[in-house]
């Protein structure tokens, strides 16, 4: 949403940006996703942010192809198990 040459952040924009990660991760319900996509279709600043986030995620995905060493993975999984089981 813009006023003059300066983008304005509305409550709708703040909500869209807050849910953007969930949208990109495919974690939103149908109704929420549809509302967010409708907002993105009408709001250039939010669409630009989505495009940036998608590009950034793709860059990270392509650049992070190395796997953690087996001993590090085992330690992390052990610590996660301790957290979950208490």
KANORRA-V830207 format. One record per residue. N is the residue number from 0. RES is the residue in one letter. OMEGA is omega in whole degrees, -180 to 180 (NA if undefined). NEAR is the number of other C-alpha atoms within 10 Angstrom. Layout:
n=<N N>
res=<RES RES>
omega=<OMEGA OMEGA>
near=<NEAR NEAR>
//
This chain:
n=<0 1 2 3 4 5 6 7 8 9 10 11 12 13 14 15 16 17 18 19 20 21 22 23 24 25 26 27 28 29 30 31 32 33 34 35 36 37 38 39 40 41 42 43 44 45 46 47 48 49 50 51 52 53 54 55 56 57 58 59 60 61 62 63 64 65 66 67 68 69 70 71 72 73 74 75 76 77 78 79 80 81 82 83 84 85>
res=<X X X X X X X X X X X X X X X X X X X X X X X X X X X X X X X X X X X X X X X X X X X X X X X X X X X X X X X X X X X X X X X X X X X X X X X X X X X X X X X X X X X X X X>
omega=<-176 172 -175 180 -174 177 177 -180 179 175 179 177 180 179 179 -179 178 -177 -175 179 179 177 -178 178 -180 -175 -178 173 -176 -176 -179 179 180 178 -179 178 176 179 -179 179 -177 -171 -177 179 179 177 178 179 177 -180 177 -179 178 179 179 179 179 178 178 -179 -180 -176 -176 -179 179 176 177 176 -176 -179 177 177 -179 180 180 180 178 179 177 179 178 179 -177 -176 176 NA>
near=<16 12 8 7 6 8 13 12 15 11 9 14 18 12 12 22 19 11 16 23 15 13 19 13 8 11 13 16 10 10 9 14 18 13 12 21 16 11 17 20 11 11 16 14 16 23 17 12 14 19 12 12 15 14 12 12 13 12 11 10 10 9 9 9 8 6 8 9 8 9 9 11 12 12 11 12 12 12 12 12 11 10 9 8 7 6>
//
